[in-house]
Amino acid sequence: VNYGGSQTFNITANTGYEIANVLVDGVSVGAVGSYTFSNVTANHTIAASFNLLTYTVTASAGTGGSISPQGTITVNYGGSQTFNITASTGYEIANVLVDGVSVGAVGSYTFSNVTANHTIAASFNLLTYTLTASAGTGGGIRPQGTITVNYGGNQTFNITANTGYEIANVLVDGVSVGAVGSYTFSNVTANHTIAASFNLLTYTLTASAGTGGSISPPGTITVNYGGNQTFNITANTGFEIANVLVDGVSVGTVGSYTFSNVTANHTIAASFSILTYAITATAGPNGTITPSGIVQINYGESQTFTFQASEGYQVYAFWVDGDSIGNGESYTFSNIVSNHDIHVQFSLIIGIDEENLIGTIRGWPNPTTDWFFLQTEMSGLETSRIEIVLCNVQGKTLWRDQRNETLKKVPLHGLKPGLYFIHLFYEGSLVKSMKVVKM
C-alpha cells in the first residue's frame, strides 16, 4: 500500500462457521466483517479466526418417564442428535412435542442436519386398564359395565343374587373362580373380564306312601323357588287314608295337599289303614252268640258267628241286617265290605205248638209312626204267662208287657226311625216274631 494509501479487508465465514475474532497488529478489533487500513504509514497485520457454529437442543420429560439425553444438548452445525423416550413402569408415552409441535407418542426422535436451536418435550400417561363386568339373569354385579383402573390399582366386584336365585358361577377372564359373592382384582396390569351367572333356586319335595295306597307324584320332586306342587293321596280298595304328615306334622286325612310358594325343602308322607267294619252280634234269652257284642272285622275278611242254645232250648231263628235268615247253628259273613248286625233268638225244645197256641195274630199299621196295634186271639192259655217284647235290631229290649187284653198297643213313639222286632213269648219260649218299621 502506498504511503498514505488505504486498504479494506472483508472477512467472510464459510457455511457453518462464524467470525470468531479479527486481530489488527495483534490487537482484537472484534468479530468484524470488514476492516480498513487508512493513511497507511507503516506495515500492518490483520488476522481473522472462525468458530464452527453450534446449536442447542433442549430436552425435557414430564412425570412418568424420561428422555435421554436430557437437558440442553449442544449440536454442531449440520450435526444430528437422537433422543430416546422411555415410559416408567405403569406409564405410557402420551406425546412428544418437537419445537412445540406433536410428532406423536414416539419412542425416539432424531434431529438431523441441525441448523437451528430446537426443543423436544415428552409427556406420559399413567397406564389404565378396563375391567368389564357383566351379570346374567337372576342377579347383579356391582360395579357393572366397563370400569377403568390405574396400573397397579385394585378393584372389588360384589355379586348379588336376586330373591329366588343363587350364584351359579363367576368367570374371571373366562376361568371359573366358583360361586363367590365378591372378587377383587389386585395390582392390575392388564385388562380383565368378570362375568357372573345365576341359577333359579330349586327345592326338593320328597313324597312317600305306606302300604295300602299311593301318592302322586311319588318320590323326589324338584320345584322352582316360589312354585307350587300338588300331591294327590289315594287309598287302595279296602283301605282308607290314616294320616298325612307334612314335614313330620299331621295335616289330617286329606286326599290332596298343595305346597304353595315353595322356599324350602319339604317332605310329605301318607299312611293308610285297612278299613274295618263292625258286626253287632246279640242274642236273646236262653242262649249265646259267639263272638258277641261289637266285633271289628277287616275289609274283605270273613267272620263266623256260632249260636249256642242253653240246655233245653234251641235256636228259634236269627236275623242278619234285619232280615230273617232262618235257623241253624252258625252264620258266616264273607268278604265283608260294610257294617252288619246279627241277632239270634232261642225257644224251648219242648214247648207250645205255635199252631195250637195262636189262633190269629194281626198287627198294624206297618210302617208306623207312633203306635203298633197287636191283636191276638189266644185260646187255652193263661194270658198272664204271655209276654210281648219290643227289641231293636241289636236285641236290646225297649219295652215289654204282659198280654192281658186282646188288642195291645205297642209304643214306638220317641224311637228313632228304623227296623224293630216284636216277640211273643209264652213261659219264656219265643213263639212268634214280627218286624215293624218305624218311620
Stockholm file with secondary structure:
# STOCKHOLM 1.0

chainA/1-439         VNYGGSQTFNITANTGYEIANVLVDGVSVGAVGSYTFSNVTANHTIAASFNLLTYTVTASAGTGGSISPQGTITVNYGGSQTFNITASTGYEIANVLVDGVSVGAVGSYTFSNVTANHTIAASFNLLTYTLTASAGTGGGIRPQGTITVNYGGNQTFNITANTGYEIANVLVDGVSVGAVGSYTFSNVTANHTIAASFNLLTYTLTASAGTGGSISPPGTITVNYGGNQTFNITANTGFEIANVLVDGVSVGTVGSYTFSNVTANHTIAASFSILTYAITATAGPNGTITPSGIVQINYGESQTFTFQASEGYQVYAFWVDGDSIGNGESYTFSNIVSNHDIHVQFSLIIGIDEENLIGTIRGWPNPTTDWFFLQTEMSGLETSRIEIVLCNVQGKTLWRDQRNETLKKVPLHGLKPGLYFIHLFYEGSLVKSMKVVKM
#=GR chainA/1-439 SS CCTTCCEEEECCCCTTEEEEEEEETTEEEESCSEEEECSCCSCCCEEEEEEECEEEEEEEECTTEEEESCEEEEEETTCCEEEEEEECTTEEEEEEEETTEECCSCSEEEECSCCSCEEEEEEEEECEEEEEEEECTTEEEESCEEEEEETTCCEEEEEEECTTEEEEEEEETTEECCSCSEEEECSCCSCEEEEEEEEECEEEEEEEECTTEEEESCEEEEEETTCCEEEEEEECTTEEEEEEEETTEECCSCSEEEECSCCSCEEEEEEEEECEEEEEEEECSSEEEESCEEEEEETTCCEEEEEEECTTEEEEEEEETTEEEECCSEEEECSCCSCEEEEEEEEESSCCCHHHHEEEEEEECSSBSSEEEEEEEECSSCGGGEEEEEEETTCCEEEEEECCSSEEEEECTTSCSEEEEEEEEETTEEEEEEEEEEC
#=GC SS_cons         CCTTCCEEEECCCCTTEEEEEEEETTEEEESCSEEEECSCCSCCCEEEEEEECEEEEEEEECTTEEEESCEEEEEETTCCEEEEEEECTTEEEEEEEETTEECCSCSEEEECSCCSCEEEEEEEEECEEEEEEEECTTEEEESCEEEEEETTCCEEEEEEECTTEEEEEEEETTEECCSCSEEEECSCCSCEEEEEEEEECEEEEEEEECTTEEEESCEEEEEETTCCEEEEEEECTTEEEEEEEETTEECCSCSEEEECSCCSCEEEEEEEEECEEEEEEEECSSEEEESCEEEEEETTCCEEEEEEECTTEEEEEEEETTEEEECCSEEEECSCCSCEEEEEEEEESSCCCHHHHEEEEEEECSSBSSEEEEEEEECSSCGGGEEEEEEETTCCEEEEEECCSSEEEEECTTSCSEEEEEEEEETTEEEEEEEEEEC
//
